[in-house]
Amino acid sequence: MPVPAHPRSHRPAVSLRPAVSLRPAVSHRPAADRVEIRLPWWAVALPAVAFAALLLMIMSPGQAQAATADPALGQLIERTLHLLAP
């Protein structure tokens, strides 16, 4: 006698008669169609604060000052490129 590979592979015979419902025909959407999205407060607040900070930086560029220190990073990049170039 063959043994089914999966316990649910054996299904009972399906009735050929249509199912009759005594309830009125009202279409209800199943609960799976609704998606509830709940965000923590910081998931909304942090992007808003970051946007506001960037907007303030763009709106007041007159307060920016040029760096007066030695361009150490520029010299490092220049020497690295000089060493890597053939």
Secondary structure, 3 states (H helix, E strand, C coil): CCCCCCCCCCCCCCCCCCCCCCCCCCCCCCHHHCCCCCCCHHHHHHHHHHHHHHHHHHHCHHHCCCCCCCCHHHHHHHHHHHHHCC
